[in-house]
Amino acid sequence: MNDKHRILIVDDDVDVQGTLREILLQIGDLKVDCVADGEAGLSLVRQVRFDLIFIDIRMPRMDGLELLRLIKRYDPSLPVIVITGFPSVDYAIQTMKEGAADFITKPFRFQQIEHVVHKHLSQKDQRSPVDTPLVPSEAERTESLNGKLKSKIKELSILYSISESMSMNDLDMDQFYEKIVEMASTITGAERTSLMILDGEANELRIKASRGLSQKIVLSTRVPLGSGVAGRVVSSGKPLFVKDGDGSSVIAARKAYKTGSYLSIPLSIRGEAFGVLNVTDKGDGSHFDEGEALLLLTLARRAALNIENNLLYETLYNSLVDTLQCLVTTLEAKDRYTQRHSERVTGFATRIAKAMSCTEEEIECIRFAGLLHDIGKIGIHDAVLQKPDRLTEAEFSLVKTHPIVGENIIRPLGLLPIESAIVRNHHERWDGQGYPDGLTGREIPLLARILAVADAYDAMTSDRPYRSAKKPDEAMDELRRCRGSQFDKTVVQAFLELDPLGFPPDPTEPMA
C-alpha cells in the first residue's frame, strides 16, 4: 500500500467508529475520517478524495444501501466496504449487486479487516487513473457476481481457518512451524512449501518446516542473509510475489519446478524479519494470484503475532521463575544447614527419574518443580525454620502447611498439573501418614514419590541444629528400612542402584 491512503467510516454508532478507526490505524499509515450518517458521508465524498469507504447498513436519514448507490453513481471505481451485524447470503448478494466491493461483519476481527484493507487498497493502487470501466452486460454482471460470492465464501472460510488454527496452545515451536507450512499449502495449493528461520549467530536462514522437499535439501539448505530470494526477503522485510517467472533468476531457472510463479512472505516481529514463508509449484500448474498472496500475508502476520506473544510470555515466565528461585536461594541461605538443599534434592531426583526411564518431559518437570518444592517455607517464620531444638507439635503443624502455600505461590505461573503436584505432594507417604492430603500408594504422583526419596536422603545427610548428618550408608539403610511404609519400594530401589561416586549430583547437567 502507498503511504497515507485516506479512508472514510460512515456509522452512527460512535463506539463502532472508534473501534474500527483504531484497527485501521494499527494496520498502516492511514488517514481515517468518521461521520455519523449517510448524508454527511455523501457530502464528504464529494469534497474529499478517499481511497476506501466503510459504511454501516443501518443509519438514520440515509441508510447504507442508498449511500452505496449514490457513491457508486458518483465514482464507480471507489471501493466501498459494507458493515453489517446481520450477515446472510441474500444480503451479500444485494450489497454486491449495488456495487459493494466487500463486506465485513460485527463484531470485527482484526485480521479480516486487515485482509480486506490490504486487498482493496492494493487493487486500487494497481489500477491506472485513466482506466474507464466498461459497462458489462447482464450476463457478465451475473457471472461476475457469482465469482465474487464464491471468492468471498472461500476467503472467509480461509480467514476463519487461520484464526482458529494459528494458535500455539500446547504446541512447541517446531510443531507450530509445521502448522504454518500446512496452512500455507492448503491456502495456495502449493506442492512445495518451506518455512525458513534466521539463525542470528550464523546470520543465515535454515529450513524449520517444509512440504514437498527432500530431507537432503532440508538439512543442507543454508541461505546467508541478503543472498538468494529468501535472504533478500528477510533483509528487506518485504514480500516477493512473482507471477510468471518475471525477474526470477533464482527459482525459474530450476527446471525441477513446474512454473516460475512463487511467493516469499517475511515473518516479522516489531518490524524485524526473522523468517520467510516460501511457496512454489501449484498442484494444478497454474500461477499464484493476488488473493492468495494477501491470504498468505495474513497467515504470516497472524503466525508472527502468536510467536511474538509466546516469546513475550516465555520471557515473563522465565523472569517469574528466576525470581522464585532467587527467593528459595535466599531462604535457604539464611540457614547454613539448608544451603543449596533444593539444588541437591533436584539433582538426586533427576537421576532417579532417569534411572526409572521417565520421559524427557517428566525429567524436565521434576527438575523445574524440584528447585521450587520448598518455596512455601517463605510463609513460615524464621524462628520456626531456624529453631535449634526439635519443633513442638504446633510448630510442626505450621511447617506442614508449606506444600499448600507453595502450590498457591506457583499457581499463577500456569504450570503443568504434575509440576504443581510435585510441590504439593512431596511430603506424602506410601502408607498414607504423610501430608497435606494423606494420599496412599499410587495415589501419590510418581514424580512426587521420587522427590520424596531425594528430599529425605538430602535431609538425612545434612547437618541439622538438633542432630549431626548421617553418613551416606546410614541414610541408605534408613531408606531401605522405610520402603513400603514411608517410601515407594521401586523408587528407593532405583536410588540405591545409582552410582554413589556420582554424588552429589549437579541439577543443571544436561539430559543424556
N, C-alpha and C positions, 0 to 999 in steps of 0.2 A: 504493500500500500504506500501511496505517496504521503508525505507529511501534511498534517493539518487538513484532513478531509473534514467537511462540515456536515453534521448530522442533526436532524430535527426530530424531536419527540413530541407527538401530539397525543396527550392523555389527560383526562380530567382528574385523575387520582394523583395527588401530589406525592404520595408515598411510592407509587409505581414509577412516576417520573424520576424521583431521587434514586431509587434502586437501579433502574435501567441506566441512568446517567453515570452512576458510579462504576457500573460494569463496563460501560463504553470507554470511560476514561482510563480504566485499567488495561484495556485491550491495546490501545495505541495512542499516538499523538493526534488526538481528535478534538475538534471544537464542537460542543454539544449545546444546542438551544432547546428550550422546552416551552410549550404553550399548552393551555388547558382545554381548548375546544377547536372544532373544525374550522370555523370562520377565521379565527386568529391564525390557525395553521396555514390556510389558503392564502391569507393576506401576506404572511411572511414568505411563503414560497414565491410569490410574485415580486418580492422585493430583494430576496437574497438567493444566491446560487448554492443549493445544497447538493451533496453527493449521495445521500441516503436519507430516507424518512421512515420513522416508525409511527404508525397510527393505531390507536385503540378503536375497536369497532363500535363500542357503546359510549357515546358522548352527547351532552346537551347541545342544542342549537343546530348542530350538523353532525350526523353520525359518520362513522369511519368509512362506510361504503360510498356514501355520497362524496366525501372528501377525496377518496381514492379516484372516483370517476373524474372529478374536476381537475385533480393533479395530473392524471394521465392525459386529459384533454389539453392541459397547458403545456406539459413536457412529457411526451410518451417515453422518452429514454430514461427518465428519473426513476430509479428503483425504489419501490415502496414496500415496506415490510409491515404486515398486519399483525396486531397484537390481539389475542383472544384468550378468554378464560373458559371458552366452551368449544373445544376442538371437535370437529367431525369431518367426515369425508365430504358431505354435501357443502359444508361451509367452506372447506378448502377449495372445492370446485368453483363455488360462487366468487370467492375473492380472486382467484386466478383468472376467471373469465373477465373480471373487471380490470385486470392488468396488474394485480399484485405480483411482485417478484418472489415473495416468500411469505411465510407466516411463522410466528412463534407463539407458544402457549405459556400461560401463567400457571404456577409460579415459574419464574425464569431460571434457566440453567446456564451458568456462565459459559460452559463450553459450546452450547448450542448458539448462543448469541455471538460468541467469538467466531464460530464457524460461519454463521450467516454474514456477519460483517466483513470478514476477510474474503468470502466468496464474491459478494456483490460489489465491493469496492475494487477488488482485483479485476473483475469483469468490466467494470466501468472504466478503469484505467486503460484497459487494453483496447477499448473502442475508440475509433477515430472520431474527433469532434465534428467532422463533416459528414459522417455516416448518416444517411437518411433511411429510416426503416421502411421497408416495402410493406404495402398493405396486403396481408395474407387473405387467401380465400377461406370460406367457412370450413372446408375440409382440412386445409392446412392448420387453421386455428384449433380445430378439434384434435388433430394429430399432435400438435404442439402441446396442447393442454394435457392430453393423456401422457405424453412423455414427461412433462413437468411433474405430474402427480406420481408417476411411477418412480421418478428420480427422487422426489421428496420423501416418499414412503421408504425407499431404500436408505436415503440419507439419515432419516430419523431413526430407523432401525439400527444403523451402524453407530450413530451417536449414542443411542441408548446402550448398545453393547459396550462401547468404550467406557461410558460412565459406570456401568455395572462391573465390568471385568478388570478395569485398571485400578484395582485396589490390592495392596500388598498383603493385607490381613496376616495370615500365618506363613506367607511365602518368604523364603530367604531371597537374597538379591539375585542369585543365579536363576531361581525359578521365575522370578519376576521378569528377568530379561527374556526368558523363553516365552513367557506370556505375551510380551510386547511383539516379538517376532511372529508368534502365531496369529495375533490380531492383525498385524500388518499384512501378512499373507492372505488372510481372509478378506480384508478390505479391498485389496488391489488385485487379487487373483494371481499374484506373483509366484513363480516356481522357485525363484532364488531370493532369499531374504537373509540379511545379516544385520546384527547389532554390534557395533564396534565401540569400545570404551577406551578412553585415553588413559594410558599409564603415565602418570605425571613424572615419575622418576626417569623412565626411559624416553619420555617425550615421543611416544608412538602409540598408535591405535592397534588394539587387538580384538579379535572376534570373540564375543562372550556368548552369543547365541546365534543359531542360523537354521535355515531350511534350504535343502537342495544343494548344499555344498559338501564336498567330501571332507572326511576327518583330517586328511592330509592338508587340505587348504586351510581349514580352520586352525590347525595347530601351527602351521608355518607362516601364516599371514602376519606381517608386521608392517604397518604403514607409518612412516615418520610424519610428524605434524607438519602440515604445509605441502606434503607430497601427495600425488595421486588425487583422485576425486574425493575420497573420504577425508584425507588430510587437509585438503583445501577447504572443504565444507566446514570442518571443525575450526580451522584458523579464521575463516571469515564469519562464522556463526550464521551463515545464510544458506537456505536450502538451494539445491540444484535440481532442476527439472528439465530433462532432455526428452523431447517428444519423439524425435526420429533420427537419432544419431547426430543431430546438429551440434558441432563442436565437441563431439565425443571421441577424442583421440585415444582415450583410455579403454572404455568399455566396448564401443562399437567395433574396435579393431579385433576384439576377441571373437573368433569365428564360432566358438562354442555357444555363444549367446544367440538367441533367436532374433532379437531386434536390438536396435540402438537406443531404444527408449528406456529410460531409467529414472529413478528418484533417489535422492540422497538428502535426508532431513536431519538437521542437527538437533541434539538434545542439550538443552541449556538450563543452567541454574543461575538466576540473577544476572543474565547477560553473558555468562561464561559457558561456552560449549564444552561439554565433557564426553560427548559421544556422537555417533551418527547412525541413523537407520537407513539401510540401503535396500531397494527392491529392484529387481530386473526380471525380464522374461515373463510376460503374462502367459498364462496357460493356453489361451486361445490365439496367441501370436499377435494380438493387437498391441496398440501403444497405450501408455498410461495417459489419462486426461486430467484436466484441471480439478475436476471434482474429487478424484482420487488423491491428487496432491494435497488438496485442502483437508481432506479427511485424515490423511497421514500426518499433516501438520498438527491437527487437533489431537491425534493419538500421541504424538511426540511431546506436545505441551503437557497433556494430562499425565503421561508417564513420568516426565521430568519433575512435575509438581509433586507427585507421590514419592519419588526418590528423594527430593529435597526435604519433604516432610519427614520421611523416615530417617534421613541423616540428622535432621534437627532433633527428632525425638531421641535418637541414639546418643547424640551429644548431651542432651539434657539428662537422659537416663544415666549415662556413664558419670556425669558430674554428680548426680544424686548418690549413686553407688559409691563413688570415691569419697564423698562427704561422710557417708555412713561408715565406711571402712576406717576413715580417719577417726571417727568418734570411737569405734571399737578399739583402735590402737591407743587412743588417748586414755580410754577407760582402763585398759589392761596395763598401761604404763604407770598408772597411779600405784599399782601394787607390784612389787618386784616378783611376787610369787606367780602372777598370771601373765607376765610379759610374753608376748608372741604366742599365747596359748591358742588363739583361733587359727593362726598360720600353721602351727604344728598339727592341730587336730585336722585341719583341711588336708594337709599333706598325707597323714595316715589314712584318712577316709578315701582320698582319691586312689591311693594304692590298693586299698581293699576292694574298691569298686572295679578297678582294672582286673584284679585277680579273680573277681567273680563274673568277669565277662560282661560287665554293664556296657551299655551303648555309649558312644561318644557324647550324645546329648545328656544322658544320665550323669556321666562324669563331670560335664560342664555344670550341671545343676548342683551337684554336691560340692564342686569347687567354689561356686558362687555363694550358695547358701551357707556353706561351712564357715566362710570368712565373716558372715553376719549372724551366726547362730546364737551368739550371746549379746546381741545388740540390745535386747530387752533389759539387761542389767543397768542400762543408763537410768532407768526409772527406780533403781534401788539405792538407798542412801549409802555413802561411802563407809559410814560407821558400821554398817552391817557387813558389807562386802569385805572390808579390811579388818574385821574383828579378829583379834589374836587368839581367841578361845573358840570352843565349839559353839555353834549357834543354838539359841533357845528354840523351842517349838514355834513360838510366834515369829521369830526372826526367819526360821527356815520356811515357814508358810509364806512369808513375804518374798523370799528368794524364789520360791516355786512359781511365782507369778511371771517370772521373766520370759518364759516362752510365749505367753499370750501377749505380753507387752511388745515383745519383738515382732510377733506377727502383725500387730496393729501398726507398728512403725513402718514396716516394709510394704504393707498393703497398698498404699498409693502408687507404688512403683509398677503395679500391674504384673507381678511375677507369675511364672508358671505355678499351677497348683502344687506341684511336687516340691518346688522351692520353698513355698510358704509352709508346706507340711514338714519339711526338714527342720525349719526354725521352731515350729510349734511342738513337734513330737520327738525331739531328740533326747528327751528325758523319760519317755515311756519305757516300760519294762515288759519283757516277754510274758511274765506271769500276771500282768495287769495291775501291778502295785506301783506303777510309775505315775507321772503327772504330765500335763494337766488334765488329760481326758480318760486316764485309766484304760487305755487300749490294751488288747492282749494279742499275742502271737502275730499272725499275718495281717491283723487289722492295722498294725503299725507299718507305714510305708517302708519298703526295703531300704531306701536311701537314708531314712531316719534311723533305722536299725544299725546301718553301717556307721553313721556319725556317732551313735551312742557308744559303740565299742571304741572308736577312735578317741572320743571325748573322755571316756573312763580311763583309758590307758594313759593319756597325757596327764590327767589329774593325779593318777596314782604315782607317776614317775616324776612329778614336780613337787618341790617343797611347798608346804603349807604352814601357816603360823602355828598350828596346833600339832603338826607332825612332820617328820622328815620324809623325803621322797623314797618310794620303793625302788629297788633295783629292777631293771627290765625283766629278769627271770621271775622275780617275785610278782610283778604285775601280770606277767603271762599266766602264772599259776592261779592268780585270782580270777582272771578271765575264764580259765578252764573250770574253776570251781563254780562260777556263776552262769555258765552256759546252760541254757534250758530253763533258767529261772529269771535272771535279770536280762540276759542277752540271747540273741538268736544263735543257735549252735553253728549254723553254716557260716555266719559272719565271723564268729570267733575263730573257727577253723581256718577260714581264708586268711585271717590276720596272723594266726600262729604260723602259717606256712610261708609268710613273707620273709625275705632275706633280712635278718637282723642287722647286717652290715650296711643296709640302706638307710638305717635310722640315724638322725631324724630326717625325714623327707623334706623336699622343697616343694611347697604347694604351687609354685609358679612354673614348675618344669613342664615342658610341652608334652602333650599326649603322644604315646607311641603310635 
